[in-house]
Amino acid sequence: MVCFLNLVQSLRTGSRVSKLKSSNCYTSRTVPPVQPVVDPSTCSYKICPASDDYYADMDWDNLGFNPRPTDYMYITKCSRGGSFEEGHLSRYGNIELSPSSGVLNYGQGLYEGTKAYWREDGRLCLFRPDQNAIRMQVGAERMCMPSPSIHQFIKAVKLTALANKRWVPPPGKGSLYIRPLLMGSGPVLGLGPAPECTFLIYATPVGNYFKEGLAPLNLFIEEEYHRATRGGTGGVKAITNYSPVLKALGRAKSRGFSDVLYLDSVNKRNIEEVSSCNIFIVKDNVISTPATNGTLLEGVTRKSIIDIALDHGYQVKERCIPVEELMEADEVFCTGTAAGVAGVGSITYQGKRVEYKSSDGCLSQELLSIYMGIQKGHIVDKKGWILEID
């Protein structure tokens, strides 16, 4: 393993370090160098908990979910037929792409999302990054791109989190959202895979994904537009899955809704997924969620909530859910890395608004409490989900 200290030293002197632009949306200030504590015998690194005077200068109580330039990003490239080599950290900034790159011309790209966060005991942790690595490999195969190994992916995420640790919000204030990108960066004119791919990771501090914060969501069921179709890429985290929902999402938000819930494109009857998260319903204490049949994403939070529910004796069904069942449910909630576990207060379908239980005693609140308890270390992590950066 290349020593993290050597990586940082190369950043200080190497030509690949670019200058932060004056257009950055936070006050310009000198960025302190990342200072790992290195064990020379193993060339490993350790971190010390951030002190109050080491945190970045910003309003941690009003983060929202918006991009903020941080200190470093990770980048590596791979030619067609090759393998990704050891990457490097560069200062956060713009990247150069050919006008004929595969990602710009044909949308050949994937992204992932995970979070780093401080525990109250000063440990910097990640939640199940191996699942993001596996999902990227599945998506890369579907999008005809090479992918980093699970080990490379996790190591790169850890390095990115560590290099930007002063941007990790204090405990209870939010998290450092980490966005790995895999894209066809090489030039291509005729339709085909790009000759070169880039694996890049950047990070930004975030609070709640939805503007409602922890308040229940109000969803609108979309009938005109669809998020995904059978045989498409709805089951992987392709970048092309998201821009097509912008019109429906913008229309719903202009009418006061939090987000859009989409129906299957064939029968236009079964619920599938919200724009950026999975959905669950509860009826008579039985939990149901749409089955992953290739048109919706198998979310890491979704998978974790299913496991938690099963471990605590709840019945969970992954199946087709007609919209009529949704409208008769006792409780509805959404899950996602960005959204966490978010209760739904109401859903509007064909002009009819149905309200759901969203009090502290709801099942979703119980599952959220366990989920967060495992992340924070208040509940023993028996499944090995937490990865401590040490």
ABEGO torsion letter per residue (X at the ends): XBBAAAAAAAAAABAABBBBBAABABBBBBBBBBBBBBBAAAGBBBBBBBBAAABBBBBAABAEBBBBBBABBBBBBBBBGBBBBBBBBBBBEBBBBBAABAAAAAGBBBBBBBBBBBBAAGBBBBBGAAAAAAAAAAAAAAAGBBBBBAAAAAAAAAAAAAAAAAABBBBGAEBBBBBBBBBBABBBABBEBBABBBBBBBBBBBBBABAAEABBBBBBBBAABBABBBGBAAABBBAAAAAAAAAAAAAAAAAGBABBBBBBAAAGABBABBAABBBBBBBGGBBBBBBBAGABBBBAAAAAAAAAAAAAGBBBBBBBBBAAAAAABABBBBBBAAAEBBBBABBBBGGBBBBBBABAABAAAAAAAAAAAAAAGABBBAAGABBBBX
